[in-house]
Amino acid sequence: QVQLVESGGGLVMAGGSLRLSCQFSGGTLSRYAVGWFRQSAGKEREFVAAIAWSGDVAGYADSVKGRFTIYRDVAKNTVALQMNSLNPEDTAVYYCCARWGHSRDYSASTAYPYWGQGTQVTVSS
């Protein structure tokens, strides 16, 4: 059974950086697509970034392009989300998710059957 555990969240000032990590277990990471989503209070869960099973970046949300970078380390079974130039609008619980193989739409939460518990990111102004 695939399990995902996020870490790296915390409190940071606007303009700062954080790196989130998703520890993957229970499968072969190189055969899974992994995504990051976030959910802030009172809002629906939204797509942030995804990396395809091939290791290619599948896409970023427009709101994070140029600021966030997703990458993976197959040897360590981790997928990281480097977040720079953070602003208060980035405050949310960030979730890591995974699916086996290809997806038609990496930005759809329904494409991912496996989810972590989330890690809180708070950006102060």
FENTATA-V273385 format. One record per residue. N is the residue number from 1. RES is the residue in one letter. NEAR is the number of other C-alpha atoms within 8 Angstrom. D_CENTER is the distance of its C-alpha to the mean C-alpha in Angstrom with 2 decimals. Layout:
BEGIN
n: (N;N)
res: (RES;RES)
near: (NEAR;NEAR)
d_center: (D_CENTER;D_CENTER)
END
This chain:
BEGIN
n: (1;2;3;4;5;6;7;8;9;10;11;12;13;14;15;16;17;18;19;20;21;22;23;24;25;26;27;28;29;30;31;32;33;34;35;36;37;38;39;40;41;42;43;44;45;46;47;48;49;50;51;52;53;54;55;56;57;58;59;60;61;62;63;64;65;66;67;68;69;70;71;72;73;74;75;76;77;78;79;80;81;82;83;84;85;86;87;88;89;90;91;92;93;94;95;96;97;98;99;100;101;102;103;104;105;106;107;108;109;110;111;112;113;114;115;116;117;118;119;120;121;122;123;124;125)
res: (Q;V;Q;L;V;E;S;G;G;G;L;V;M;A;G;G;S;L;R;L;S;C;Q;F;S;G;G;T;L;S;R;Y;A;V;G;W;F;R;Q;S;A;G;K;E;R;E;F;V;A;A;I;A;W;S;G;D;V;A;G;Y;A;D;S;V;K;G;R;F;T;I;Y;R;D;V;A;K;N;T;V;A;L;Q;M;N;S;L;N;P;E;D;T;A;V;Y;Y;C;C;A;R;W;G;H;S;R;D;Y;S;A;S;T;A;Y;P;Y;W;G;Q;G;T;Q;V;T;V;S;S)
near: (5;8;10;14;11;14;8;9;11;8;8;11;10;11;8;9;10;10;10;12;11;12;10;13;11;7;7;7;11;9;9;13;17;13;14;13;14;12;11;10;5;4;6;6;9;8;13;12;14;15;15;13;14;8;9;7;9;9;9;10;9;5;4;9;8;5;9;10;9;12;10;9;8;8;5;5;11;12;13;11;12;11;12;10;9;13;12;10;5;9;11;11;11;12;13;15;14;12;12;8;9;9;7;4;6;11;11;8;10;5;10;10;8;10;11;11;8;10;12;10;13;12;14;9;6)
d_center: (19.58;15.92;14.36;10.96;11.09;8.76;10.70;11.36;11.44;14.82;17.24;17.62;20.11;19.60;19.37;17.78;14.74;12.22;10.16;7.55;8.10;7.57;11.17;12.12;15.73;18.26;18.04;17.96;14.54;16.21;17.03;13.67;11.10;7.47;4.97;2.21;5.44;7.73;11.38;14.19;17.69;19.67;17.16;15.50;11.87;10.54;8.35;6.38;5.91;6.86;9.12;12.32;14.36;16.58;14.19;14.49;11.84;11.96;11.27;10.03;11.10;14.47;13.86;11.53;13.35;15.18;13.38;9.80;9.53;7.34;9.69;10.82;13.94;15.67;18.45;16.40;14.16;11.01;7.82;7.17;5.79;9.30;10.14;13.84;16.45;14.84;16.91;17.66;16.07;12.59;13.65;11.76;10.32;6.56;5.86;4.71;7.25;9.75;13.03;16.00;17.09;17.04;16.04;18.02;15.30;11.66;11.10;12.89;11.57;14.83;14.01;12.03;14.46;12.57;10.40;10.01;11.89;9.51;10.11;12.07;11.89;15.32;16.70;20.49;22.80)
END
